[in-house]
Amino acid sequence: MAALNINKSEQQISGKSQLTKLYEIMRETMEQGFYGSVEVKFEAGKVTIIKKTESIKI
């Protein structure tokens, strides 16, 4: 499990920049063939935490 925190300086960047960063994370996750779940947490309309939980399929 990995959690990515967006620091205070990044929170002050416009919502479009956060959306671009979120898109990049999701694109990389899909390209890697990720199997699991992604949780995105918001505070006051800003992304604060992205949590990826990987599952192993056997």
Backbone torsions as a table, in degrees:
resi	resn	phi	psi	omega
1	MET	NA	137.3	179.1
2	ALA	-133.7	137.9	176.0
3	ALA	-120.8	133.7	178.7
4	LEU	-107.6	123.9	177.5
5	ASN	-100.3	136.0	175.5
6	ILE	-96.6	116.9	-174.0
7	ASN	-70.7	170.6	-173.8
8	LYS	-57.2	-41.2	-178.9
9	SER	-64.1	-35.2	178.5
10	GLU	-72.4	-28.5	178.6
11	GLN	-65.3	-27.7	-177.5
12	GLN	-81.8	-10.1	176.9
13	ILE	-72.8	152.6	-177.6
14	SER	-57.7	157.2	178.9
15	GLY	-58.6	-32.0	-179.9
16	LYS	-63.6	-39.7	178.3
17	SER	-65.3	-40.0	177.1
18	GLN	-64.5	-40.5	179.2
19	LEU	-64.1	-39.3	177.6
20	THR	-63.5	-43.9	179.1
21	LYS	-64.8	-42.3	178.0
22	LEU	-62.1	-41.9	177.6
23	TYR	-60.0	-44.5	179.9
24	GLU	-61.6	-42.7	178.9
25	ILE	-62.6	-44.4	179.9
26	MET	-66.0	-40.6	179.6
27	ARG	-62.9	-45.5	178.4
28	GLU	-62.2	-40.1	179.2
29	THR	-61.2	-43.4	-180.0
30	MET	-68.7	-40.8	-179.8
31	GLU	-64.2	-30.8	-178.7
32	GLN	-80.2	-4.3	-178.2
33	GLY	69.8	34.3	-177.6
34	PHE	-56.7	138.2	176.8
35	TYR	-124.3	107.1	-177.9
36	GLY	165.1	-146.8	-179.1
37	SER	-135.1	155.2	178.6
38	VAL	-126.9	128.6	179.1
39	GLU	-118.0	130.7	179.4
40	VAL	-115.1	124.4	179.2
41	LYS	-108.1	139.7	-179.3
42	PHE	-119.1	148.8	169.8
43	GLU	-136.1	123.2	179.7
44	ALA	53.0	40.3	177.3
45	GLY	79.6	5.2	179.8
46	LYS	-114.8	143.8	175.9
47	VAL	-72.0	127.2	178.9
48	THR	-113.6	-35.2	-178.0
49	ILE	-143.0	136.8	171.4
50	ILE	-119.5	122.1	-176.0
51	LYS	-117.2	121.8	178.6
52	LYS	-109.0	126.6	176.6
53	THR	-116.7	116.8	-177.3
54	GLU	-94.1	136.8	175.6
55	SER	-107.6	150.9	177.3
56	ILE	-111.9	122.0	-178.6
57	LYS	-100.2	123.3	180.0
58	ILE	-120.5	NA	NA
